[in-house]
Amino acid sequence: MSSSSFLNVLTETGLRKVVDARDQLCPAPLLMVKKRVLAAQVGELIEVIVNDQTSKANILSYCLNRGDLLVDSWEDGKDFHLTFRKSDS
C-alpha cells in the first residue's frame, strides 16, 4: 500500500474506507481523515493507518469527539491501525 492513499476495501462485513497516511507530517494525516469522514456515509467503517504517535493521538481525539465509534485498533510494527464507524454527528 503506498503512502498517502485512499482505498476502498471489501471485507466480509462490508466496505471499509482506508486512509493510508504513513510517513505524512502533521497536520496532513488529520486533514486526510477529516476529508474521508466527511465523504463517508453514517455507519461506514474507516480504517486509518499512521506511523506517528502524534498523528494517532490527534486522529483518535478527533473521531471520538465527533462521536464516531472506535471498533478496532492495533499496532503492526511501526504502524498504528485505527478503525472507526462513522456516527451521525
MDAnalysis code that builds the backbone (N, CA, C; Angstrom):
import MDAnalysis as mda
import numpy as np

u = mda.Universe.empty(267, n_residues=89, atom_resindex=np.repeat(np.arange(89), 3), trajectory=True)
u.add_TopologyAttr("name", ["N", "CA", "C"] * 89)
u.add_TopologyAttr("resid", np.arange(1, 90))
u.add_TopologyAttr("resname", ["MET", "SER", "SER", "SER", "SER", "PHE", "LEU", "ASN", "VAL", "LEU", "THR", "GLU", "THR", "GLY", "LEU", "ARG", "LYS", "VAL", "VAL", "ASP", "ALA", "ARG", "ASP", "GLN", "LEU", "CYS", "PRO", "ALA", "PRO", "LEU", "LEU", "MET", "VAL", "LYS", "LYS", "ARG", "VAL", "LEU", "ALA", "ALA", "GLN", "VAL", "GLY", "GLU", "LEU", "ILE", "GLU", "VAL", "ILE", "VAL", "ASN", "ASP", "GLN", "THR", "SER", "LYS", "ALA", "ASN", "ILE", "LEU", "SER", "TYR", "CYS", "LEU", "ASN", "ARG", "GLY", "ASP", "LEU", "LEU", "VAL", "ASP", "SER", "TRP", "GLU", "ASP", "GLY", "LYS", "ASP", "PHE", "HIS", "LEU", "THR", "PHE", "ARG", "LYS", "SER", "ASP", "SER"])
u.atoms.positions = np.array([
    [0.857, -1.167, 0.000],
    [0.000, 0.000, 0.000],
    [0.904, 1.232, 0.000],
    [0.691, 2.115, -0.898],
    [1.527, 3.313, -0.976],
    [1.082, 4.330, 0.058],
    [2.007, 5.213, 0.432],
    [1.661, 6.213, 1.438],
    [0.728, 7.260, 0.853],
    [0.003, 7.902, 1.740],
    [-0.955, 8.968, 1.429],
    [-1.987, 8.557, 0.386],
    [-2.598, 7.393, 0.597],
    [-3.600, 6.936, -0.357],
    [-4.956, 6.751, 0.312],
    [-5.984, 6.768, -0.509],
    [-7.345, 6.470, -0.092],
    [-7.760, 5.219, -0.841],
    [-8.217, 4.216, -0.105],
    [-8.622, 2.962, -0.721],
    [-10.002, 2.559, -0.215],
    [-10.697, 1.768, -1.000],
    [-11.918, 1.103, -0.570],
    [-11.614, -0.380, -0.560],
    [-11.841, -1.035, 0.585],
    [-11.530, -2.447, 0.725],
    [-12.807, -3.188, 1.067],
    [-13.141, -4.215, 0.286],
    [-14.317, -5.026, 0.556],
    [-13.925, -6.130, 1.532],
    [-14.604, -6.189, 2.684],
    [-14.343, -7.212, 3.687],
    [-15.591, -8.055, 3.870],
    [-15.496, -9.066, 4.725],
    [-16.650, -9.917, 4.992],
    [-17.807, -9.130, 5.603],
    [-17.485, -8.020, 6.278],
    [-18.520, -7.231, 6.947],
    [-18.941, -6.011, 6.139],
    [-18.455, -5.887, 4.919],
    [-18.850, -4.767, 4.072],
    [-17.659, -3.948, 3.603],
    [-17.977, -2.781, 3.085],
    [-16.954, -1.905, 2.529],
    [-16.287, -1.098, 3.635],
    [-14.973, -1.062, 3.588],
    [-14.204, -0.278, 4.554],
    [-13.390, 0.741, 3.778],
    [-13.471, 2.000, 4.187],
    [-12.670, 3.065, 3.592],
    [-11.335, 3.087, 4.333],
    [-10.224, 3.124, 3.595],
    [-8.902, 3.098, 4.207],
    [-8.163, 4.389, 3.878],
    [-7.628, 5.022, 4.917],
    [-6.785, 6.200, 4.767],
    [-5.381, 5.773, 5.173],
    [-4.477, 5.696, 4.215],
    [-3.088, 5.331, 4.482],
    [-2.280, 6.624, 4.553],
    [-2.015, 7.071, 5.772],
    [-1.300, 8.339, 5.978],
    [0.089, 8.118, 6.563],
    [0.646, 6.944, 6.312],
    [2.000, 6.678, 6.799],
    [2.987, 7.638, 6.151],
    [3.974, 8.052, 6.946],
    [5.062, 8.936, 6.504],
    [4.598, 10.341, 6.149],
    [3.399, 10.708, 6.536],
    [2.897, 12.070, 6.316],
    [3.137, 12.891, 7.572],
    [3.508, 14.149, 7.404],
    [3.751, 15.031, 8.538],
    [2.464, 15.722, 8.963],
    [2.340, 15.992, 10.264],
    [1.187, 16.728, 10.785],
    [1.143, 18.101, 10.133],
    [-0.028, 18.569, 9.801],
    [-1.359, 18.038, 10.109],
    [-1.955, 17.194, 8.987],
    [-1.159, 16.779, 8.005],
    [-1.691, 16.066, 6.833],
    [-2.535, 14.839, 7.189],
    [-2.096, 13.944, 8.101],
    [-2.940, 12.782, 8.403],
    [-4.331, 13.161, 8.920],
    [-4.395, 14.141, 9.804],
    [-5.689, 14.561, 10.341],
    [-6.559, 15.170, 9.244],
    [-5.986, 15.975, 8.384],
    [-6.752, 16.564, 7.277],
    [-7.262, 15.485, 6.329],
    [-6.453, 14.462, 6.081],
    [-6.867, 13.351, 5.220],
    [-8.054, 12.612, 5.838],
    [-7.984, 12.393, 7.149],
    [-9.071, 11.692, 7.841],
    [-10.341, 12.539, 7.827],
    [-10.215, 13.832, 8.102],
    [-11.395, 14.705, 8.065],
    [-12.080, 14.651, 6.707],
    [-11.297, 14.688, 5.636],
    [-11.857, 14.625, 4.281],
    [-12.610, 13.317, 4.064],
    [-12.015, 12.218, 4.501],
    [-12.629, 10.902, 4.308],
    [-13.884, 10.750, 5.162],
    [-13.841, 11.244, 6.394],
    [-15.005, 11.156, 7.283],
    [-16.172, 11.952, 6.712],
    [-15.900, 13.146, 6.229],
    [-16.972, 13.976, 5.670],
    [-17.614, 13.332, 4.442],
    [-16.843, 12.581, 3.674],
    [-17.356, 11.934, 2.468],
    [-18.058, 10.606, 2.764],
    [-17.827, 10.047, 3.946],
    [-18.384, 8.735, 4.292],
    [-19.850, 8.851, 4.691],
    [-20.559, 7.747, 4.541],
    [-21.947, 7.645, 4.971],
    [-21.989, 7.202, 6.431],
    [-23.047, 7.551, 7.135],
    [-23.227, 7.106, 8.514],
    [-23.160, 5.579, 8.553],
    [-22.396, 5.057, 9.493],
    [-22.270, 3.609, 9.655],
    [-21.101, 2.994, 8.912],
    [-20.498, 3.738, 7.987],
    [-19.362, 3.190, 7.245],
    [-18.142, 3.046, 8.137],
    [-17.336, 2.044, 7.822],
    [-16.081, 1.829, 8.532],
    [-14.965, 2.588, 7.841],
    [-14.142, 3.248, 8.642],
    [-12.990, 3.984, 8.142],
    [-11.766, 3.479, 8.899],
    [-10.827, 2.908, 8.166],
    [-9.578, 2.452, 8.773],
    [-8.494, 3.474, 8.461],
    [-7.753, 3.853, 9.476],
    [-6.674, 4.823, 9.334],
    [-5.366, 4.125, 9.682],
    [-4.358, 4.329, 8.836],
    [-3.026, 3.772, 9.105],
    [-2.048, 4.937, 9.181],
    [-1.378, 5.066, 10.316],
    [-0.350, 6.084, 10.504],
    [0.849, 5.426, 11.176],
    [1.994, 6.082, 11.102],
    [3.167, 5.559, 11.796],
    [3.815, 6.636, 12.670],
    [2.980, 7.509, 13.193],
    [3.427, 8.598, 14.046],
    [2.493, 8.679, 15.251],
    [3.058, 8.664, 16.444],
    [2.265, 8.669, 17.673],
    [1.381, 9.915, 17.791],
    [1.904, 11.073, 17.402],
    [1.129, 12.309, 17.487],
    [-0.072, 12.266, 16.552],
    [0.135, 11.789, 15.330],
    [-0.981, 11.664, 14.380],
    [-2.030, 10.706, 14.919],
    [-1.588, 9.608, 15.490],
    [-2.521, 8.638, 16.068],
    [-3.377, 9.317, 17.136],
    [-2.742, 10.051, 18.050],
    [-3.461, 10.713, 19.134],
    [-4.433, 11.767, 18.600],
    [-4.001, 12.555, 17.617],
    [-4.855, 13.596, 17.039],
    [-6.081, 13.001, 16.350],
    [-5.880, 11.947, 15.594],
    [-6.978, 11.304, 14.859],
    [-7.940, 10.630, 15.823],
    [-7.402, 9.955, 16.825],
    [-8.241, 9.316, 17.836],
    [-9.108, 10.359, 18.538],
    [-8.506, 11.455, 18.932],
    [-9.236, 12.529, 19.604],
    [-10.320, 13.118, 18.699],
    [-9.982, 13.396, 17.446],
    [-10.942, 13.969, 16.501],
    [-12.152, 13.051, 16.324],
    [-11.908, 11.797, 16.057],
    [-13.017, 10.878, 15.773],
    [-13.883, 10.633, 17.012],
    [-13.265, 10.480, 18.162],
    [-14.051, 10.251, 19.372],
    [-14.837, 11.499, 19.753],
    [-14.265, 12.681, 19.564],
    [-15.001, 13.922, 19.840],
    [-16.177, 14.110, 18.890],
    [-16.082, 13.576, 17.671],
    [-17.194, 13.616, 16.723],
    [-18.306, 12.662, 17.136],
    [-17.964, 11.676, 17.961],
    [-18.941, 10.670, 18.356],
    [-18.809, 9.382, 17.572],
    [-17.755, 9.279, 16.741],
    [-17.527, 8.049, 15.992],
    [-17.105, 6.941, 16.953],
    [-17.425, 5.704, 16.615],
    [-17.134, 4.555, 17.460],
    [-15.822, 3.908, 17.027],
    [-14.874, 3.797, 17.952],
    [-13.636, 3.067, 17.688],
    [-13.964, 1.585, 17.783],
    [-13.895, 0.865, 16.659],
    [-14.265, -0.548, 16.665],
    [-13.068, -1.475, 16.699],
    [-11.878, -0.953, 16.378],
    [-10.684, -1.794, 16.406],
    [-9.450, -0.906, 16.363],
    [-8.399, -1.359, 17.001],
    [-7.104, -0.684, 16.902],
    [-6.025, -1.711, 17.179],
    [-4.934, -1.589, 16.453],
    [-3.808, -2.485, 16.662],
    [-2.548, -1.853, 16.100],
    [-1.418, -2.424, 16.536],
    [-0.120, -1.995, 16.032],
    [0.470, -3.120, 15.202],
    [1.125, -2.745, 14.122],
    [1.802, -3.689, 13.241],
    [3.190, -3.115, 12.979],
    [4.148, -3.511, 13.793],
    [5.477, -2.912, 13.694],
    [5.391, -1.456, 14.109],
    [5.773, -0.549, 13.208],
    [5.719, 0.889, 13.488],
    [4.386, 1.515, 13.098],
    [3.496, 0.736, 12.505],
    [2.216, 1.258, 12.023],
    [1.120, 1.104, 13.070],
    [0.293, 2.140, 13.163],
    [-0.889, 2.127, 14.023],
    [-2.119, 2.059, 13.117],
    [-3.021, 1.138, 13.405],
    [-4.269, 0.980, 12.656],
    [-5.420, 1.341, 13.588],
    [-6.281, 2.236, 13.153],
    [-7.475, 2.637, 13.899],
    [-8.672, 2.464, 12.976],
    [-9.691, 1.760, 13.425],
    [-10.897, 1.585, 12.619],
    [-12.080, 2.175, 13.372],
    [-12.771, 3.096, 12.709],
    [-13.918, 3.793, 13.275],
    [-15.172, 3.500, 12.457],
    [-16.310, 3.545, 13.128],
    [-17.603, 3.526, 12.449],
    [-18.153, 4.940, 12.529],
    [-18.445, 5.549, 11.370],
    [-18.918, 6.930, 11.355],
    [-20.276, 7.054, 12.030],
    [-20.374, 8.053, 12.896],
    [-21.641, 8.327, 13.587],
    [-22.479, 9.291, 12.754],
    [-23.622, 9.619, 13.269],
    [-24.496, 10.561, 12.558],
    [-24.235, 12.004, 12.972],
    [-23.101, 12.272, 13.611],
    [-22.735, 13.642, 14.035],
    [-22.382, 14.504, 12.860],
])
